[in-house]
Amino acid sequence: MSHYKHLIRLRKAQPVYAEGTFELILKNHPQVFAYLRKSDTKQVLVLTNLSRNPCQVDLPTRVANKKWQLLSTNTADMPAVAKRLQMQPYDAWVFEEIG
């Protein structure tokens, strides 16, 4: 529950979540919902494994090559953005572009 409260606080504090442009980045992945939200000053990456199974995610190079800071996760793991990611069942990650 605290994870969802944190997500609500993020959304209220950062206009990019409600007003930024939306770009789906893994259109054909059977398990993962992944997208970018962009505003004039901020970009966030959201990845969610909607499955009960672990999975591998190959991010587009243009996304993987940027520097990202983890803002929120629903697990104890501290994932980092890379070209290829391993997601556990129901993992949900929010990253903000830095630099």
PESUL-V965704 format. One record per pair of residues at least 12 apart in sequence whose C-alpha atoms are under 10 Angstrom apart, sorted by the first residue. I is the first residue (numbers start at 1). J is the second residue. If there is no record, write none. Layout:
i = <I/I>
j = <J/J>
This chain:
i = <1/2/3/3/3/3/3/4/4/4/6/6/6/6/7/7/7/7/10/10/10/14/14/15/15/15/16/16/16/16/16/16/16/16/16/17/17/17/17/17/17/17/18/18/18/19/19/19/20/20/20/20/20/20/20/20/20/21/21/21/21/21/21/22/22/22/22/22/22/23/23/23/23/23/24/24/24/24/25/25/25/25/25/25/26/26/26/26/26/29/29/29/29/29/30/30/30/30/31/31/31/31/31/31/31/31/31/31/31/31/31/32/32/32/32/32/32/32/32/32/32/32/32/33/33/33/33/33/33/34/34/34/34/34/34/34/34/34/35/35/35/36/36/36/36/37/38/42/42/42/43/43/43/43/43/44/44/44/44/44/44/44/44/44/45/45/45/45/45/45/45/45/45/45/45/46/46/46/46/46/46/46/47/47/47/47/47/47/47/48/48/48/48/48/48/48/48/48/48/49/49/49/49/49/49/49/49/50/50/50/50/50/51/51/51/51/51/52/52/52/52/53/53/53/53/54/54/54/54/54/54/55/55/55/55/55/56/56/56/56/56/57/57/57/57/57/57/58/58/58/58/58/59/59/59/59/59/60/60/60/61/61/61/62/63/63/63/63/64/64/64/64/64/64/65/65/65/66/66/66/66/66/67/67/67/67/67/67/67/67/68/68/68/68/68/68/68/68/68/69/69/69/69/69/69/69/70/70/70/70/70/71/71/71/71/72/72/72/72/72/73/73/73/73/73/74/74/74/74/74/75/75/75/75/75/77/78/79/79/79/80/80/81/81>
j = <74/74/72/73/74/75/92/72/73/74/71/72/73/74/71/72/73/94/71/72/94/39/42/38/39/42/36/37/38/39/40/41/42/43/44/36/37/38/39/42/43/44/37/38/39/37/38/39/36/37/38/39/40/41/42/43/44/36/37/38/39/40/43/35/36/37/38/39/44/35/36/37/38/45/36/37/45/46/45/46/47/59/60/63/47/57/58/59/60/49/55/56/57/58/49/50/51/55/48/49/50/51/52/53/54/55/56/57/87/89/90/47/48/49/50/51/55/56/57/87/90/91/92/46/47/48/49/50/92/46/47/48/49/57/59/92/93/94/47/48/94/63/94/95/96/96/97/96/97/98/68/95/96/97/98/68/69/70/71/94/95/96/97/98/63/68/69/70/71/81/93/94/95/96/97/71/72/92/93/94/95/96/73/87/91/92/93/94/95/73/74/87/88/89/90/91/92/93/94/86/87/88/89/90/91/92/93/88/89/90/91/92/87/88/89/90/91/88/89/90/91/87/88/89/90/86/87/88/89/90/91/85/86/87/88/89/84/85/86/87/88/82/83/84/85/86/87/82/83/84/85/86/81/82/83/84/85/82/83/84/82/83/84/83/81/82/83/97/80/81/82/83/84/85/81/82/83/81/82/97/98/99/80/81/82/95/96/97/98/99/80/81/82/94/95/96/97/98/99/81/94/95/96/97/98/99/93/94/95/96/97/93/94/95/96/92/93/94/95/96/91/92/93/94/95/90/91/92/93/94/88/90/91/92/93/91/93/93/94/95/93/95/93/95>
